[in-house]
């Protein structure tokens, strides 16, 4: 019987999101990811595997490296019909690389558990190249493109905040635009994580399972206090800080969709074309770098595993490159004048 990959979702009794694609091996892998990844990550992996096996049209044990290379060609060709949000055409290299990573992770899992039906990972590490005098190295199958995150201007942030209806919404936006928290970190805050006297918050479950204790502006704590005193329902039975304020789910933990809807409505009222949760975080980290915060401190604030990830904010800061150029150019010009004399 032919397998038609389809993503289905359900909620287990413990509240965990269960995702399946309809094949025992794939579904076992997705179940394995339950304890290792966030629900949105599992869902993304499930859709990546669905796309891959739908295109390849084979069961997992029959996939070869030739199928993977054909998949890459198909994704590039299919991308010609796609118009991305940034106005350009085609599937982004980042999307294709992520899908290959999901497929490679699936086969790595099968090999690690000793599945005899799979001899090797069909996703190549890359194309082996060797220049004269160099050791062999792998070039990636899909070239990475480094893009700069979009940030909001101060006037845009002010307009967005002014368009928010509740102190809860202002506190959530302040956590991102003043503290640099991710969306999942804002929604994951518990009442016990708020260190009011220290003006800090404890991020118990950051990206990659990393915890951190970070300072946040007093403006966040002022908005948070108004929300907790005046808006948070007394009947709330969750320790999550941010909960639903109206409707049948009143008092329950606010979802990622709910936060996105809050921002979408505020953007429309403010007349802004952009302003996602991630852009608010990027805005915070960019402004902190512009104000002179060291890269090491910025890395700790952001919760980055590698400082290389933090270095992008050097380029986002408006004055950094120009200031560095002017300093170097002035030194060169001064040296030229001394030689001329």
Rosetta blueprint (number, residue, H / E / L):
1 X L
2 X L
3 X L
4 X L
5 X L
6 X L
7 X L
8 X E
9 X E
10 X E
11 X E
12 X L
13 X L
14 X L
15 X L
16 X L
17 X E
18 X E
19 X E
20 X E
21 X L
22 X L
23 X L
24 X H
25 X H
26 X H
27 X H
28 X H
29 X H
30 X H
31 X H
32 X H
33 X H
34 X H
35 X H
36 X L
37 X L
38 X L
39 X H
40 X H
41 X H
42 X H
43 X H
44 X H
45 X H
46 X H
47 X H
48 X H
49 X H
50 X H
51 X H
52 X H
53 X H
54 X H
55 X H
56 X H
57 X L
58 X L
59 X L
60 X H
61 X H
62 X H
63 X L
64 X L
65 X H
66 X H
67 X H
68 X H
69 X H
70 X H
71 X H
72 X H
73 X H
74 X H
75 X H
76 X H
77 X H
78 X H
79 X H
80 X H
81 X H
82 X L
83 X E
84 X L
85 X L
86 X L
87 X L
88 X L
89 X E
90 X L
91 X L
92 X L
93 X H
94 X H
95 X H
96 X H
97 X H
98 X H
99 X H
100 X H
101 X H
102 X H
103 X H
104 X H
105 X H
106 X H
107 X H
108 X H
109 X H
110 X H
111 X H
112 X H
113 X L
114 X L
115 X L
116 X L
117 X L
118 X L
119 X L
120 X L
121 X L
122 X L
123 X L
124 X L
125 X L
126 X L
127 X E
128 X E
129 X E
130 X L
131 X L
132 X L
133 X L
134 X L
135 X L
136 X L
137 X E
138 X E
139 X E
140 X L
141 X L
142 X L
143 X L
144 X L
145 X L
146 X L
147 X L
148 X L
149 X L
150 X L
151 X L
152 X L
153 X L
154 X H
155 X H
156 X H
157 X H
158 X H
159 X H
160 X H
161 X H
162 X H
163 X L
164 X L
165 X L
166 X L
167 X H
168 X H
169 X H
170 X H
171 X H
172 X H
173 X H
174 X H
175 X H
176 X H
177 X H
178 X L
179 X L
180 X L
181 X L
182 X L
183 X H
184 X H
185 X H
186 X H
187 X H
188 X L
189 X L
190 X E
191 X H
192 X H
193 X H
194 X E
195 X E
196 X L
197 X L
198 X L
199 X L
200 X E
201 X E
202 X E
203 X E
204 X L
205 X L
206 X L
207 X H
208 X H
209 X H
210 X L
211 X L
212 X E
213 X E
214 X E
215 X E
216 X L
217 X L
218 X H
219 X H
220 X H
221 X H
222 X H
223 X H
224 X H
225 X H
226 X H
227 X H
228 X H
229 X H
230 X H
231 X L
232 X L
233 X L
234 X L
235 X L
236 X L
237 X L
238 X L
239 X L
240 X E
241 X L
242 X L
243 X E
244 X L
245 X L
246 X L
247 X L
248 X L
249 X L
250 X L
251 X L
252 X L
253 X E
254 X L
255 X L
256 X H
257 X H
258 X H
259 X H
260 X H
261 X H
262 X H
263 X H
264 X H
265 X H
266 X H
267 X H
268 X H
269 X H
270 X H
271 X L
272 X L
273 X L
274 X L
275 X L
276 X L
277 X H
278 X H
279 X H
280 X H
281 X H
282 X H
283 X H
284 X H
285 X H
286 X H
287 X H
288 X H
289 X H
290 X H
291 X L
292 X L
293 X L
294 X L
295 X H
296 X H
297 X H
298 X H
299 X H
300 X H
301 X H
302 X H
303 X L
304 X L
305 X L
306 X L
307 X H
308 X H
309 X H
310 X H
311 X L
312 X H
313 X H
314 X H
315 X H
316 X H
317 X L
318 X L
319 X L
320 X H
321 X H
322 X H
323 X H
324 X H
325 X H
326 X H
327 X H
328 X H
329 X H
330 X H
331 X H
332 X H
333 X H
334 X H
335 X H
336 X H
337 X H
338 X H
339 X H
340 X H
341 X L
